[in-house]
Amino acid sequence: MSMFSPPRELAFTLSDVARLLRTYSDQRARELNMTRAQWAVLVRLQRRQGVKQAELAETLDIAPITLGRLIDKLTSAGLVERRDDASDRRANRLFLTEKAEPILRQLGLLAEDVMGRALAGLDDKTIRAMTEALMMIKANLKHELNSGAEQGEAVPVRRRAQA
């Protein structure tokens, strides 16, 4: 029997699974000469073409300077381009290039393989239920962070450096 409550056991397990998934994804991304951070940038851009660089940094929970270096590398590789924002001269909007399309297809296949291996033994119904539960946890935590900020409490914001 565990010395911790089921919610605390869940917290430990979530942390372990997230760490292992990051490590395994890093390993697999190298097969395509990519980092997990670069992979994340490309996929987020695929979802939101034309996003401002600052907004993308916030979405990815990384420092703007770190994202800037990632974008520099992806731009040099011809996968991403920066365009001036018509309404804000200080801002750049980010777009994928045509050269990114085959890379994104390969990354999509890789993601399916990674998650297929990670979720082996689980049926679609269980995966949907787990996803719904995790989305609820995410919403609860966002609410707590936002309500803490609204009440004037210091809400720590952690930025991870990724390059």
N, CA, C and O of each residue as an XYZ file, in Angstrom:
652
protein
N       0.836     -1.188      0.000
C       0.000      0.000      0.000
C       0.877      1.246      0.000
O       1.895      1.291      0.691
N       0.495      2.235     -0.756
C       1.268      3.469     -0.863
C       1.102      4.319      0.379
O       0.060      4.296      1.034
N       2.154      5.074      0.696
C       2.065      5.991      1.831
C       1.454      7.327      1.425
O       1.262      8.206      2.266
N       1.148      7.481      0.135
C       0.570      8.730     -0.354
C      -0.865      8.498     -0.813
O      -1.243      7.387     -1.187
N      -1.646      9.557     -0.778
C      -3.038      9.486     -1.220
C      -3.081      9.263     -2.733
O      -2.108      9.552     -3.429
N      -4.207      8.750     -3.246
C      -4.323      8.563     -4.703
C      -4.042      9.846     -5.508
O      -3.373      9.766     -6.538
N      -4.528     11.031     -5.076
C      -4.189     12.227     -5.851
C      -2.685     12.510     -5.896
O      -2.165     12.940     -6.925
N      -1.990     12.270     -4.788
C      -0.537     12.494     -4.780
C       0.174     11.456     -5.624
O       1.142     11.780     -6.312
N      -0.286     10.212     -5.585
C       0.292      9.178     -6.454
C       0.116      9.562     -7.920
O       1.023      9.387     -8.734
N      -1.073     10.090     -8.246
C      -1.330     10.551     -9.608
C      -0.345     11.652     -9.981
O       0.190     11.649    -11.090
N      -0.099     12.589     -9.075
C       0.835     13.682     -9.354
C       2.234     13.143     -9.648
O       2.881     13.591    -10.594
N       2.704     12.188     -8.849
C       4.020     11.599     -9.084
C       4.057     10.888    -10.436
O       5.020     11.017    -11.193
N       3.002     10.141    -10.723
C       2.949      9.378    -11.973
C       2.894     10.305    -13.183
O       3.582     10.072    -14.177
N       2.069     11.365    -13.100
C       2.009     12.338    -14.191
C       3.380     12.945    -14.464
O       3.799     13.075    -15.614
N       4.060     13.308    -13.405
C       5.392     13.899    -13.541
C       6.355     12.920    -14.204
O       7.097     13.293    -15.112
N       6.342     11.673    -13.752
C       7.230     10.652    -14.328
C       6.918     10.409    -15.801
O       7.824     10.338    -16.631
N       5.631     10.281    -16.119
C       5.227     10.026    -17.508
C       5.625     11.197    -18.404
O       6.133     10.986    -19.505
N       5.398     12.428    -17.943
C       5.761     13.605    -18.741
C       7.268     13.636    -18.998
O       7.705     13.914    -20.115
N       8.056     13.354    -17.968
C       9.516     13.347    -18.130
C       9.952     12.272    -19.119
O      10.764     12.534    -20.006
N       9.415     11.064    -18.968
C       9.767      9.971    -19.874
C       9.341     10.269    -21.308
O      10.079      9.979    -22.250
N       8.161     10.844    -21.476
C       7.681     11.182    -22.812
C       8.577     12.241    -23.450
O       8.885     12.156    -24.639
N       8.996     13.237    -22.671
C       9.933     14.254    -23.203
C      11.255     13.609    -23.621
O      11.780     13.895    -24.698
N      11.790     12.736    -22.760
C      13.068     12.085    -23.055
C      12.960     11.221    -24.305
O      13.825     11.285    -25.178
N      11.912     10.420    -24.398
C      11.715      9.551    -25.556
C      11.480     10.377    -26.826
O      12.001     10.040    -27.889
N      10.707     11.444    -26.719
C      10.462     12.321    -27.877
C      11.753     12.989    -28.332
O      11.991     13.123    -29.532
N      12.586     13.410    -27.385
C      13.900     13.970    -27.741
C      14.710     12.963    -28.547
O      15.280     13.289    -29.588
N      14.748     11.739    -28.046
C      15.481     10.668    -28.725
C      14.974     10.464    -30.139
O      15.757     10.403    -31.087
N      13.682     10.360    -30.275
C      13.082     10.082    -31.579
C      13.205     11.269    -32.525
O      13.374     11.072    -33.728
N      13.125     12.501    -32.013
C      13.257     13.695    -32.861
C      14.625     13.723    -33.533
O      14.765     14.206    -34.657
N      15.621     13.208    -32.843
C      16.977     13.186    -33.416
C      17.039     12.347    -34.689
O      17.920     12.557    -35.523
N      16.115     11.400    -34.846
C      16.067     10.595    -36.079
C      15.862     11.497    -37.291
O      16.277     11.154    -38.399
N      15.222     12.654    -37.085
C      14.950     13.591    -38.176
C      15.842     14.834    -38.071
O      15.541     15.878    -38.648
N      16.952     14.701    -37.320
C      17.863     15.827    -37.094
C      17.140     17.048    -36.549
O      17.365     18.175    -36.990
N      16.280     16.802    -35.597
C      15.415     17.823    -35.018
C      15.538     17.707    -33.502
O      15.904     16.655    -32.977
N      15.231     18.785    -32.818
C      15.089     18.701    -31.366
C      13.602     18.708    -31.035
O      12.774     19.099    -31.858
N      13.275     18.275    -29.834
C      11.876     18.296    -29.404
C      11.357     19.726    -29.385
O      10.196     19.976    -29.709
N      12.223     20.669    -29.005
C      11.814     22.078    -28.970
C      11.496     22.585    -30.381
O      10.510     23.297    -30.573
N      12.320     22.225    -31.366
C      12.058     22.625    -32.752
C      10.767     21.978    -33.245
O       9.964     22.615    -33.927
N      10.579     20.733    -32.902
C       9.373     19.993    -33.248
C       8.158     20.725    -32.696
O       7.175     20.925    -33.410
N       8.219     21.124    -31.431
C       7.099     21.816    -30.798
C       6.786     23.128    -31.517
O       5.618     23.458    -31.722
N       7.820     23.874    -31.898
C       7.615     25.145    -32.602
C       6.912     24.904    -33.934
O       5.945     25.591    -34.265
N       7.401     23.927    -34.698
C       6.805     23.657    -36.006
C       5.339     23.236    -35.885
O       4.497     23.692    -36.659
N       5.035     22.376    -34.928
C       3.657     21.900    -34.776
C       2.741     23.030    -34.312
O       1.610     23.142    -34.786
N       3.215     23.869    -33.391
C       2.391     25.009    -32.956
C       2.155     25.976    -34.106
O       1.063     26.529    -34.239
N       3.167     26.184    -34.935
C       2.987     27.055    -36.105
C       2.025     26.423    -37.102
O       1.266     27.133    -37.763
N       2.049     25.123    -37.217
C       1.118     24.432    -38.105
C      -0.315     24.690    -37.647
O      -1.217     24.841    -38.472
N      -0.520     24.740    -36.349
C      -1.849     24.995    -35.792
C      -2.244     26.455    -35.901
O      -3.429     26.761    -36.038
N      -1.269     27.377    -35.842
C      -1.570     28.813    -35.814
C      -0.595     29.590    -36.683
O       0.264     30.307    -36.169
N      -0.723     29.453    -37.986
C       0.112     30.217    -38.913
C      -0.081     31.708    -38.662
O      -1.204     32.166    -38.453
N       1.001     32.456    -38.684
C       0.912     33.900    -38.548
C       0.882     34.397    -37.119
O       0.624     35.578    -36.884
N       1.140     33.525    -36.161
C       1.157     33.928    -34.750
C       2.342     34.868    -34.505
O       3.384     34.758    -35.152
N       2.159     35.787    -33.564
C       3.260     36.665    -33.176
C       4.275     35.847    -32.385
O       3.920     34.913    -31.666
N       5.547     36.219    -32.535
C       6.608     35.491    -31.871
C       6.403     35.500    -30.347
O       6.607     34.473    -29.699
N       6.010     36.621    -29.775
C       5.797     36.714    -28.323
C       4.663     35.797    -27.868
O       4.751     35.176    -26.808
N       3.592     35.711    -28.670
C       2.468     34.834    -28.328
C       2.882     33.372    -28.371
O       2.457     32.578    -27.532
N       3.708     33.016    -29.346
C       4.174     31.639    -29.456
C       5.052     31.275    -28.261
O       4.945     30.171    -27.728
N       5.913     32.190    -27.840
C       6.754     31.940    -26.668
C       5.887     31.650    -25.444
O       6.171     30.739    -24.668
N       4.836     32.433    -25.288
C       3.929     32.228    -24.151
C       3.222     30.882    -24.256
O       3.106     30.165    -23.263
N       2.751     30.536    -25.446
C       2.066     29.262    -25.656
C       2.979     28.085    -25.326
O       2.552     27.104    -24.717
N       4.242     28.197    -25.738
C       5.205     27.116    -25.518
C       5.815     27.150    -24.124
O       6.534     26.230    -23.735
N       5.528     28.210    -23.371
C       6.070     28.388    -22.019
C       7.603     28.405    -22.034
O       8.265     27.757    -21.223
N       8.135     29.173    -22.989
C       9.578     29.375    -23.030
C       9.865     30.870    -23.128
O       9.013     31.658    -23.540
N      11.062     31.235    -22.747
C      11.459     32.640    -22.781
C      11.521     33.120    -24.229
O      11.934     32.366    -25.111
N      11.117     34.359    -24.482
C      11.159     34.889    -25.850
C      12.546     34.797    -26.495
O      12.653     34.525    -27.691
N      13.595     35.020    -25.722
C      14.953     34.933    -26.285
C      15.272     33.507    -26.730
O      15.941     33.300    -27.742
N      14.789     32.530    -25.966
C      14.995     31.123    -26.320
C      14.247     30.798    -27.604
O      14.784     30.139    -28.494
N      13.008     31.260    -27.695
C      12.246     31.042    -28.923
C      12.932     31.731    -30.092
O      12.988     31.183    -31.193
N      13.451     32.920    -29.860
C      14.149     33.643    -30.927
C      15.280     32.812    -31.520
O      15.455     32.775    -32.738
N      16.049     32.143    -30.657
C      17.147     31.286    -31.145
C      16.605     30.090    -31.928
O      17.159     29.705    -32.958
N      15.508     29.505    -31.421
C      14.903     28.380    -32.145
C      14.410     28.823    -33.521
O      14.620     28.131    -34.517
N      13.758     29.974    -33.565
C      13.253     30.495    -34.838
C      14.415     30.804    -35.778
O      14.323     30.548    -36.979
N      15.501     31.349    -35.245
C      16.695     31.602    -36.072
C      17.167     30.317    -36.752
O      17.455     30.311    -37.949
N      17.243     29.225    -35.978
C      17.690     27.940    -36.531
C      16.709     27.421    -37.583
O      17.118     26.944    -38.641
N      15.418     27.517    -37.283
C      14.412     27.025    -38.229
C      14.346     27.896    -39.478
O      14.054     27.405    -40.569
N      14.617     29.182    -39.319
C      14.667     30.091    -40.473
C      15.880     29.759    -41.341
O      15.780     29.715    -42.567
N      17.021     29.526    -40.699
C      18.238     29.154    -41.441
C      18.043     27.853    -42.211
O      18.596     27.672    -43.296
N      17.246     26.944    -41.633
C      16.966     25.669    -42.301
C      15.905     25.819    -43.385
O      15.613     24.863    -44.104
N      15.322     27.019    -43.509
C      14.316     27.263    -44.539
C      12.934     26.741    -44.195
O      12.101     26.572    -45.086
N      12.670     26.480    -42.913
C      11.391     25.900    -42.509
C      10.381     26.936    -42.019
O       9.172     26.712    -42.074
N      10.889     28.069    -41.540
C      10.043     29.115    -40.975
C      10.482     30.451    -41.543
O      11.661     30.660    -41.827
N       9.529     31.349    -41.706
C       9.889     32.715    -42.099
C       9.193     33.713    -41.194
O       8.060     33.518    -40.754
N       9.915     34.786    -40.938
C       9.356     35.896    -40.160
C       8.837     36.919    -41.142
O       9.475     37.214    -42.152
N       7.659     37.463    -40.831
C       7.097     38.548    -41.638
C       6.724     39.681    -40.695
O       6.301     39.454    -39.562
N       6.889     40.898    -41.180
C       6.505     42.054    -40.369
C       5.019     42.021    -40.105
O       4.232     41.608    -40.957
N       4.638     42.460    -38.913
C       3.238     42.598    -38.542
C       2.757     43.945    -39.065
O       3.325     44.982    -38.721
N       1.719     43.941    -39.891
C       1.216     45.171    -40.510
C       0.707     46.174    -39.478
O       0.756     47.381    -39.716
N       0.220     45.692    -38.343
C      -0.358     46.604    -37.356
C       0.599     46.948    -36.207
O       0.293     47.822    -35.395
N       1.743     46.277    -36.132
C       2.697     46.528    -35.055
C       4.109     46.365    -35.611
O       4.582     45.247    -35.815
N       4.776     47.497    -35.854
C       6.100     47.448    -36.481
C       7.137     46.715    -35.642
O       8.145     46.250    -36.174
N       6.901     46.606    -34.331
C       7.869     45.940    -33.460
C       7.735     44.426    -33.493
O       8.640     43.720    -33.047
N       6.635     43.918    -34.006
C       6.329     42.487    -33.918
C       6.593     41.771    -35.238
O       6.503     42.349    -36.321
N       6.921     40.496    -35.099
C       7.039     39.597    -36.247
C       5.923     38.579    -36.173
O       5.505     38.168    -35.090
N       5.452     38.181    -37.326
C       4.515     37.062    -37.406
C       5.282     35.908    -38.047
O       6.124     36.112    -38.922
N       4.979     34.710    -37.599
C       5.726     33.529    -38.024
C       4.881     32.646    -38.931
O       3.700     32.409    -38.677
N       5.518     32.164    -39.998
C       4.842     31.324    -40.973
C       5.748     30.160    -41.353
O       6.971     30.293    -41.399
N       5.129     29.025    -41.623
C       5.856     27.881    -42.150
C       6.103     28.086    -43.635
O       5.311     28.737    -44.315
N       7.183     27.542    -44.132
C       7.466     27.583    -45.560
C       7.000     26.273    -46.190
O       6.641     25.327    -45.489
N       7.012     26.233    -47.492
C       6.652     24.984    -48.188
C       7.609     23.864    -47.832
O       7.227     22.694    -47.800
N       8.869     24.229    -47.562
C       9.880     23.228    -47.206
C       9.531     22.516    -45.900
O      10.006     21.406    -45.660
N       8.713     23.135    -45.058
C       8.335     22.528    -43.775
C       7.308     21.416    -43.941
O       7.206     20.540    -43.082
N       6.546     21.436    -45.031
C       5.462     20.469    -45.203
C       5.916     19.015    -45.111
O       5.323     18.252    -44.348
N       6.952     18.595    -45.862
C       7.363     17.186    -45.741
C       7.936     16.861    -44.356
O       7.774     15.743    -43.868
N       8.591     17.812    -43.734
C       9.119     17.599    -42.376
C       7.960     17.394    -41.406
O       8.005     16.508    -40.553
N       6.926     18.215    -41.540
C       5.760     18.079    -40.663
C       5.047     16.744    -40.874
O       4.534     16.157    -39.922
N       5.012     16.266    -42.112
C       4.422     14.946    -42.365
C       5.232     13.874    -41.642
O       4.667     12.981    -41.010
N       6.566     13.969    -41.739
C       7.432     12.997    -41.054
C       7.271     13.100    -39.534
O       7.220     12.085    -38.840
N       7.193     14.326    -39.029
C       7.001     14.518    -37.589
C       5.648     13.970    -37.140
O       5.531     13.421    -36.044
N       4.634     14.116    -37.981
C       3.321     13.561    -37.662
C       3.367     12.044    -37.558
O       2.792     11.462    -36.638
N       4.048     11.408    -38.497
C       4.198      9.947    -38.447
C       4.989      9.533    -37.203
O       4.658      8.554    -36.535
N       6.026     10.292    -36.914
C       6.840     10.013    -35.740
C       6.005     10.158    -34.460
O       6.102      9.330    -33.554
N       5.197     11.200    -34.393
C       4.341     11.421    -33.222
C       3.355     10.265    -33.049
O       3.131      9.797    -31.933
N       2.767      9.809    -34.156
C       1.841      8.675    -34.079
C       2.558      7.437    -33.551
O       2.001      6.691    -32.745
N       3.791      7.216    -34.003
C       4.555      6.053    -33.548
C       4.912      6.181    -32.066
O       4.753      5.231    -31.300
N       5.392      7.357    -31.669
C       5.760      7.593    -30.268
C       4.552      7.342    -29.368
O       4.647      6.610    -28.383
N       3.422      7.948    -29.708
C       2.240      7.806    -28.858
C       1.645      6.403    -28.946
O       1.092      5.903    -27.967
N       1.755      5.772    -30.099
C       1.293      4.385    -30.220
C       2.056      3.473    -29.274
O       1.480      2.585    -28.646
N       3.354      3.703    -29.182
C       4.177      2.899    -28.270
C       3.877      3.257    -26.813
O       3.783      2.377    -25.957
N       3.728      4.544    -26.541
C       3.472      4.992    -25.165
C       2.112      4.499    -24.668
O       1.958      4.175    -23.490
N       1.137      4.445    -25.558
C      -0.231      4.086    -25.165
C      -0.580      2.627    -25.480
O      -1.748      2.242    -25.445
N       0.441      1.822    -25.788
C       0.201      0.413    -26.098
C      -0.577     -0.239    -24.963
O      -0.253     -0.060    -23.789
N      -1.618     -1.003    -25.330
C      -2.433     -1.693    -24.346
C      -3.656     -0.909    -23.895
O      -4.481     -1.429    -23.145
N      -3.783      0.334    -24.345
C      -4.940      1.147    -23.977
C      -5.865      1.270    -25.183
O      -5.400      1.504    -26.298
N      -7.163      1.114    -24.969
C      -8.114      1.257    -26.077
C      -8.520      2.727    -26.235
O      -8.231      3.558    -25.374
N      -9.190      3.031    -27.343
C      -9.582      4.408    -27.652
C     -10.474      5.015    -26.569
O     -10.337      6.195    -26.246
N     -11.381      4.223    -26.010
C     -12.273      4.724    -24.969
C     -11.464      5.181    -23.744
O     -11.732      6.240    -23.177
N     -10.495      4.387    -23.353
C      -9.646      4.737    -22.208
C      -8.822      5.976    -22.509
O      -8.666      6.848    -21.655
N      -8.297      6.053    -23.722
C      -7.486      7.217    -24.109
C      -8.347      8.482    -24.090
O      -7.904      9.525    -23.609
N      -9.564      8.396    -24.608
C     -10.468      9.557    -24.575
C     -10.774      9.964    -23.138
O     -10.774     11.153    -22.818
N     -11.034      8.993    -22.277
C     -11.338      9.293    -20.868
C     -10.131      9.932    -20.181
O     -10.284     10.879    -19.409
N      -8.948      9.422    -20.459
C      -7.740     10.005    -19.871
C      -7.537     11.437    -20.366
O      -7.182     12.325    -19.591
N      -7.763     11.650    -21.648
C      -7.614     12.984    -22.223
C      -8.590     13.957    -21.583
O      -8.216     15.074    -21.224
N      -9.839     13.536    -21.439
C     -10.843     14.392    -20.797
C     -10.446     14.716    -19.360
O     -10.581     15.858    -18.922
N      -9.966     13.733    -18.635
C      -9.558     13.959    -17.243
C      -8.372     14.923    -17.176
O      -8.345     15.814    -16.327
N      -7.413     14.753    -18.051
C      -6.247     15.648    -18.061
C      -6.637     17.064    -18.471
O      -6.073     18.031    -17.960
N      -7.591     17.195    -19.384
C      -8.062     18.521    -19.773
C      -8.750     19.211    -18.592
O      -8.631     20.424    -18.426
N      -9.461     18.444    -17.781
C     -10.099     18.999    -16.587
C      -9.038     19.474    -15.589
O      -9.154     20.558    -15.016
N      -8.013     18.657    -15.389
C      -6.922     19.046    -14.482
C      -6.265     20.320    -14.997
O      -5.979     21.235    -14.224
N      -6.029     20.376    -16.292
C      -5.415     21.565    -16.906
C      -6.287     22.798    -16.688
O      -5.786     23.858    -16.314
N      -7.584     22.659    -16.920
C      -8.505     23.783    -16.730
C      -8.537     24.218    -15.265
O      -8.552     25.414    -14.971
N      -8.546     23.251    -14.348
C      -8.543     23.581    -12.923
C      -7.293     24.375    -12.550
O      -7.374     25.376    -11.837
N      -6.155     23.927    -13.031
C      -4.893     24.601    -12.697
C      -4.830     25.995    -13.319
O      -4.368     26.940    -12.680
N      -5.292     26.126    -14.558
C      -5.323     27.458    -15.182
C      -6.227     28.389    -14.391
O      -5.890     29.553    -14.175
N      -7.374     27.878    -13.959
C      -8.300     28.681    -13.160
C      -7.622     29.135    -11.864
O      -7.720     30.302    -11.484
N      -6.944     28.222    -11.199
C      -6.268     28.560     -9.942
C      -5.179     29.603    -10.163
O      -5.038     30.537     -9.375
N      -4.417     29.443    -11.225
C      -3.367     30.422    -11.518
C      -3.967     31.784    -11.832
O      -3.474     32.807    -11.359
N      -5.035     31.799    -12.633
C      -5.679     33.062    -12.999
C      -6.371     33.706    -11.807
O      -6.309     34.925    -11.645
N      -7.027     32.911    -10.969
C      -7.714     33.508     -9.821
C      -6.706     34.040     -8.820
O      -6.965     35.045     -8.157
N      -5.560     33.385     -8.699
C      -4.501     33.896     -7.831
C      -3.978     35.223     -8.322
O      -3.696     36.119     -7.526
N      -3.845     35.356     -9.635
C      -3.367     36.615    -10.224
C      -4.408     37.710    -10.035
O      -4.066     38.866     -9.785
N      -5.700     37.334    -10.158
C      -6.772     38.319    -10.001
C      -6.861     38.829     -8.568
O      -7.253     39.972     -8.334
N      -6.501     37.989     -7.619
C      -6.583     38.375     -6.206
C      -5.322     39.106     -5.751
O      -5.195     39.437     -4.572
N      -4.401     39.360     -6.659
C      -3.186     40.089     -6.322
C      -2.114     39.225     -5.683
O      -1.112     39.746     -5.194
N      -2.308     37.907     -5.680
C      -1.304     37.016     -5.116
C      -0.162     36.865     -6.105
O      -0.347     36.983     -7.317
N       1.001     36.606     -5.574
C       2.150     36.333     -6.436
C       1.948     34.950     -7.035
O       1.878     33.958     -6.310
N       1.857     34.883     -8.342
C       1.688     33.616     -9.035
C       2.974     33.344     -9.788
O       3.287     34.043    -10.752
N       3.729     32.332     -9.358
C       5.001     32.079    -10.023
C       4.804     31.605    -11.464
O       3.967     30.745    -11.742
N       5.575     32.173    -12.354
C       5.555     31.768    -13.750
C       6.918     31.174    -14.035
O       7.940     31.848    -13.909
N       6.927     29.913    -14.417
C       8.185     29.230    -14.657
C       8.438     29.155    -16.139
O       7.617     28.629    -16.890
N       9.548     29.668    -16.558
C       9.956     29.576    -17.964
C      11.099     28.603    -18.054
O      12.107     28.738    -17.362
N      10.931     27.601    -18.929
C      11.989     26.624    -19.130
C      12.803     27.045    -20.329
O      12.258     27.449    -21.357
N      14.096     26.949    -20.194
C      14.971     27.237    -21.325
C      15.059     25.975    -22.168
O      15.399     24.908    -21.657
N      14.755     26.091    -23.453
C      14.845     24.979    -24.384
C      15.488     25.477    -25.663
O      15.102     26.513    -26.205
N      16.441     24.753    -26.125
C      17.051     25.136    -27.401
C      17.440     23.904    -28.177
O      17.971     24.013    -29.282
